[in-house]
């Protein structure tokens, strides 16, 4: 943080004040893994991550990425690096064209060994959909070829891949403190197992938004989760009531 402040960046949140112990709690309990900085003259926003992802579903790729930091660049695993690019893009719904182009190119240039490794590391966490969505989008939007390693897996999940691809191009209004419905569904579908999808949605229910986050009140454990549930429950109740009302209104029409 001192380095970026020395070149003119300033913090835009309080998360840079976290001690290592608080950061570990924030990562584990709140899925917060970064802090944001802003350069007032350059008008540039910079994110500093202390972990690669803010989702425990990607623990294996997270561990492998940390391992690569200490490996000679000449010995780095292309499959792990590619998996990181693909998981990151899918995790964010390929909202930026650059992420989509990276995934589309990897779909055709990554060798079979690299693809096998990327699938292996995501299979360990049951999130193979994350490395298939990018190549599928590249083929669907740009007509690019798909690796023969990934192609049969995409074919076997074609219905879900089509749905996720549609969700990346979907815009829905934000609800206060709740992700867009399309984004929420996409994040759920990236998980291969039904139980992991349910677990994700439950965690979203008891997890506060970033606006609710206060670094000085981090509370780990079940007491903290119950306090967060009390914060979120009224919002979800309003969200569900609104959806039910809208659905009944459409039926009446």
C-alpha positions, 0 to 999 in steps of 0.5 A: 500500500505504501508503494502505490501511495508514494506514486499518488494513489489514495485509498477509497475504502477502509480495507487497506487498514486491515491487519493480516489477521483481520484480512484472513477473517475478511477473506474467510468469512466475508469473501473480501480479498482486495482493496481499491485505490484511486489516482485523482490526477490520472483518474485511474482505479487500482485494485490490490488483491491479497488473494486471487479470488473471493470465492472458496469454490476456487481453493485449488486454483488459488493454491496453485496460483500461490505456488507459481509465485515461487516458481521460476518463470521458465517452469511455470505451468501454462495450464494453471495460468490459463485456468486462472484467466478462464476462471477469472473471466467466468467469475466476472461474467466476461463483462469486459471484452479483453477478458473474452478475447483472452479466453477466445484465444486460449480456446485455440492456442493452448495445447492439449497438455495445458487444457488437460491441466486446466480441467484437472485443477478445476475438476478438483473443486467441481467448477469445470464450467468456469474453464469451458464458458470462455471457449464456448463464447469464443466459438459462439460469438467469433467462430473460433475453434475449440480445443479437442480436449474441451469440445466433448465436455462442452458438448456434454454440457451444451444446454447449461453453456448456452444458458450461461452464455445468455446470462453474460449478455443479460442486464437486469436492474440492481436491487439494494445489496443484492446482485443482479439476478442474471449474475447470481444465477450465472455464479450458481451455474458455474458450480458443477454440483447442485449442493455447491450451488445451494451452498453458494446461494445460502452464503449470498443470503447471509453475506452483507454487501460491500457497502455494509462492510466495516473493517472495525466490526469484522466478526468471524464464526456463527455469531457473525453470520447470524448478525449478517443474516439479520442485516440481509433478511429484510432486503431479501424479503423485499426482493422476494415480495417484489418478484412475487408481486411482479409475477402475479401482475403479469398473470393478471394482465 
